[in-house]
């Protein structure tokens, strides 16, 4: 598709977009399309194009080019919607979108161990791309929804200062260059999918004193013209884990998306830890559990040694005495865990399971970590414990993704009532107690 379109993967400046449109359609036609007159268009050509006009200019060009004309989202009963899975990890986001009828048509993940787990669980006709920065956007298959859990990186001001000194325009896309978020932006710019879901850590909102989120929202809303809704969701109502994550949902065209249709139960009504623990009546699952005296028990190697348990207690006491917050967390079957992290393989200190009978606590097994993240028991774990702990600690909570995906699909198909409340970018800043920024309005 993209190779025949005649368009490069490079994103042009706003002024270049305007020049292309006027060359194709003339100043008067461009003005009518934008709700302006030819005089305004001439002024923009001389002085600069406002950010709010950029996405409309891009859409005007794509309407002229049949290879880049976005397709409408499939209605219920038509083909299943298509999505791409960027920074895919082990496929937790993919599971959520497949459960609401999606078909994954492209995957990108660079970690070889994550790819091993992904390949083991998903039989694809497409190859898994490694470094997304090396994949031209016009070679990515056409899709309806882009999903990505991207790393949190600061944006540089150096390029912006240089452009200012040269008297040239710059936009949020210029500021995003050199980051992995830029690769999401260039794919959205080229492919123009109907919607996207981006996931990140809760701290994205305050990263680099709020500048990171400001650039991200400005890129998505001002440069790319998407309608963006943001929220922090705690998965505690769906799994026995306190896990807050930041979600950005975007739509190419205005849609009646409502966060209150993402039906995550209240945190205090979530399931207890016992629901994900191995039970004595389960079938043994080596190497995590074994048969012992007619019952199934967790392999003893997950129980902390006396040396490690003593060290963790002494280390925690040292920090408590100094007034610090560090401490290992020992939880029982009726409690909820802290957030599972990628460092869990080191000592398991953030989630230790109480065993009673004067026994040392134990780590969760990788299978229990999978359940803690909402993965089904049929999900296969082909890697070492160390890699499995890293992978589940870096993953998404699958049921949360499924509920967001269902709400997105409902909005794309016009199934959401306009009477529902809305939660958009400005609401996020209020939720976090942060001052409203221009890019979020």
N, C-alpha and C positions, 0 to 999 in steps of 0.2 A: 504493500500500500504506500508507505512513506517514500520508498525509493522512486516511485513514479510521480510523486507530487511536485517535484521541482523545488521543494523548500528545504533549506538547510536546517540543521539542528540548532543553529545559533539564534538567540532571541534578539530581535532588532530593537533599536531605540524607539521611543514614542514618536519622535520626529520622522524616522524612517517609515514607520507604519503609516503615518499620515501622508507622506509623499507617495507611497505605493497606492494608497486608496485614491488620492486625487488623480494620479496618473491613469488609473483604471476607470474611474467613474466620473471624474471632474469635481471641482470644488462645490458646485451647487448641489449635486447629488449627495456628496459626502455630508454637506451641511444639513440637508433634509433628513438623512439617516440618523444624524446626531441631534436633531432638534435645534439646529443653529442655522445661520445664514452663511453665504459664501464669504462675506466680509470677515466673519469670525474665524472661518477656516484659514483665510489668508493671514490673519493676525497670529494664529497658532503656528503656521508654517514659519513665520518670522521670529516669534518670541518664545514658542514652546507649547507643548501639548499638556493640558491638565491630566492628572492621573485618572480621573473618573472617565475620561474618554478613551483610554488605551484599550480596555477590554472590548469596547464596542467596535473600535477600529480593527482589532484582531478578528472579531466575529464577522465583520464585513468582508475581510479578506478570505476568511474560510468559506463564507457563502459563495464567493467567486470560484473557489477551488473545490471541485467535487471530491477530491481525495481527502480533504480535511473537514468536510462538513459534518458536524457532530450528529449522531443518530439519537433519536428519542429513546428514553428508557423503555425496555420492553414491558408491555402491559401484562397483567396476570393472565396466564394461559398461553402466552407467546413463549418464545425461547427463554431459557434461563438467562439471567443477567450474567455478564462477564466481568471479572475483576482481576487486577494484578496485585501481587503480594511482594512488596518491597521491604528490604531489611527483615526478611521473613522469619529469621530465627528457626524454630522447630515447627512452625505452622499453626500456632494457637489462633492467630487472627483468621487464618484460612478456614480452620474448623468452624469458627463462628459464622462466617459468611456462607460456607457450604450448607450449614444447617438451615438457612433461610432461602435456599435455592440457587446460590451462586455457583459459577463455574470459573475456576482459576485458569487463566490463559498465559500467565507469565510470572516467574518467580525470580527474585534476586536475593542472594545471601552469600557472604564471603567466608564465613567461618566453616572450615572443613568438617568439624565435628557436628555442628548444627546441620550442615548439609547431609551428613550421614544419617542423622535421625529423621530429617525431613524426607529423604528418599525412601527410607524404610517404611514410612507411614503413608506416603502419597505416590500413587502410580501415575506418572505424568507422561504425556506425549512430548511435552516441551522440556528443553534442557533448563537447568538452573543456572542463571547468570551469576557470575561472581561479583566483580567490582562494577557497581552500577554507574560509576563515573565514566566508564569506558563504553557504555552502551548508548548509541545514538537514540534519541527519543523517537525518531521516525521509524525505527526498526522494532519498536515495542508493539505488540498486537493491539488492535482496537479494543477498547474495554469501556464498560459503563461506570465502574467504580475503581478508584485507586485506594489501596490501603497500605499503610506504612507505619512502623514504629521506628522513628529516626533518632540518631544520637543528638544530644544537646550540645551545641557548639556556639561560641561567641562569634559575633560578626565584626569584621574589621572596618574601621573608618578611613583607612589609608586611601583606598581607591576613590572614596567619595571626595576627600580633600583634593586629590589630584584633579578630578573632574571639575570641581569648583574653581580651581586655579586656572583651568583652561577655558572657563566660561561655558562648559558643556553641561547638558542635562544629565541627571542621574535619577534612578528610581530604586525601589526596594530590591529589585532583582539584581542590580549592580552590587548592592550591599551584601547580598546573600552569596555571591560567587565565592568559591573556595570552600564552601560548607556542603555537607551532604543534604541539607534541606534544599540547597539550590538544585540538586538533581530531581527532587520531587517537583520543584517549581517548573523546571524546564520540560518535564514530562507532562505536567498539567497544561502548560502553555502550548505544547505541540499537539497533544491528543484531545484536550478539552473533554474529559469524561463528564458524565452527568453529576458525579459526586465523588467525595473522598472522605476517608477517615484516617486521621493521624493520631498516634498515641505517644505519650512521653511521660516522664516522671512529673510528680506534682510540682517539684521545684522549678520547672520550666518557667512558671509565671514570674519568679523573682530572679531568674538567671541573668547575670550581667546587669544587675540593678534594673531589670525589667526591659532592657533594650532588646534582648533576644526575642521575646514575645512580641514586642512592638514591630520589629522587622518582619517576623513571620506573618502577623496579621496584616501588616501593610502590603506584603507581597501577595498574599492570598486574596485580599479584598480590593486593594487599590490597583495593583498591577495586573492581576489575573481575573478580577471581576467576579469572584465567587462570594456567595452568601455564606458567612461563617457563623457557626454556633459552637460555643466552648463550655466545657464543664469538667470539674473534678469529681470523680466517682470513687467511692469506697466499696470494694468488693465484699466487705464483711457480711452483707446481707445474703450473699449467695454461696460463699465458701467460708470456712472457719479461720479466716485470715484478715487482719487489718491491712488493707493494701489500697492506697489512694493513688490514682493515676489521672493524668490530664488528657482530655480527649478534645480534638477539633474535628467537627463535622462540617463539610462544605458542599454547596450545591451550585452548579453552573447557572441555573435559572432559579428564581425565587420559588421555594417550596414550603409547605406548611409543616415543617419539622418542629416537633415539640419534645423537649427533654423529659417531660412527665410521662411520655409514652415509653420511655426506657425504664421498665418496671423493675428496678432493683429494690428489694425489700429493705426495710429499716435495719440498720446495723445491729440493733439489740435483738432482732428476731432471726438472726442468721443461724446456721447449723453449728453444732458444737464440734470440737476436734474429733470426738469418737467416730463421727461419720466417715472420716477418711483414714482411720487407723486400721492396721491389720487386726483381724479378730481370730480367736482360737478355733472357730469353726470353719475358717476359710480353707480352701485348697492351698497347699504350700506353693509358693512362687520363688523358687531358687533364682538368684542368690540372696533374695531379700528375706524370705521366710523359709522355715524348715519344719519337718514333722518331729515332734518330741513328746514321747509318752502318750501317743494317741491324739495329740492336739497340735495345732500350728502355732509356732512362736516366731518372733522376729530373730533373725540371726544374731548371736551374741556380739558379733563384731561391731554392731551399731551402738552398743552400750559403751559409755565413756570409761576409759581406764581410770584407776585411782589417781594416777599422776596428772592426767589432763583435768579431771574433775576438781582436784585440789587446786590446781593452778587457776582455773576459771573462777573458783570461789574466792581465792586470795586476790586475784586481779580485780574482781568486782568490788571487794571490800576496800581495796586501796583507792579505787575511784570514788566510792561512796564517801569515804573519809575526807577526800579532797573536794567534795561537793560536786563531783561530776555525775553525769547521768548514766555512764556505762554500767551494764550489769547483764549477766547471762539471764535468759528467760526460761524458766522451767514451768511448763503448763500441764494441766491435767485434762482428762477426756471431756470434761464439761466446759472447757474454756476455749478462748480464741487465741490464735498465735499472733506474733508480730509479723512484719513483712518479711517474706522469704527473699533473701538476697543472693546474688551470684557468688558471694564469698562463703556461702554456707558450708562448702566443702572443707574449709580451713579448720573449724572447730565446732561448728553447729551451734554456737553460743546463743544466737538470737531465737532459736526454737529447740528446746530440749524437752523431751517427753518424760514426765514423772512416771516411775515404775513401782514405787512403794517397796515395802518389805526390806527397807534399808539397802536397797539397790541403787547404784548410780543411775542417773537419767540416761536416756539414749537419744541419738539423732533420729530424725525421720529417715525412712528409706527413700530411695528415688521414686518408688511407686507411690508412696504416701505424698511426696512432693508433687507428683503429677496430679494426684487427686486434689491436693490443696489448691492447685491452679485450675481445677475444673476439667482436666483431661479425662477422657473415658479410660476404663481399665484395659480396653483393647489397644490403646496406644502403646506401641512397642518402644523399648528403650535399649538400643543396640550399643551404647557407649559405656565407658567406665563410670563409676559413681561420681568421680570428680567432675567429669564433663556433664553428667546428667544434672548434678546440683547447679552447675553454672547455667545450664540451658533452661531449667525450670525457674531459676531465680531471675533470669532475664526475660521470661516469657510474659504473656498476657493472661488474664483470667478469662478462660474461654466463654463461660456463661455471660459475662459482662459484654463481651464483643458480640455474642449472638443477639442480645437484647438491643444493643445499639444498631446492629445490622437490620434487625426486624423493623425498628422505628424508621431507619433511613429508607428502606424499601417501601414501607407504607407511605412515607412522604413523597417519594418519587412517583408513586402510583396514585397520588391524590387521595389517600384513604384516611388522612388525619383530619379531625374536626377543627375548624377555625376557632372553636370555643376554648380549646386548650391553651394553657399559658405558654409563653415562649421564654427561652433561656438563650441569650446570645452573648456576643463578646463583651459588651458593657456590663452585663450581669456578672460575668466572671470576675471582673475587677472589683465589683462590690462584694462578691462572695469572699474574696481574698483580702478585702480591706485596703486595696491599692487605689491610688488616684487614677481617674480615667485618663487614658492617653489618646491622642488624636487618632492613632492608627486603629484603635478598637471601636471607635464610634461609627 
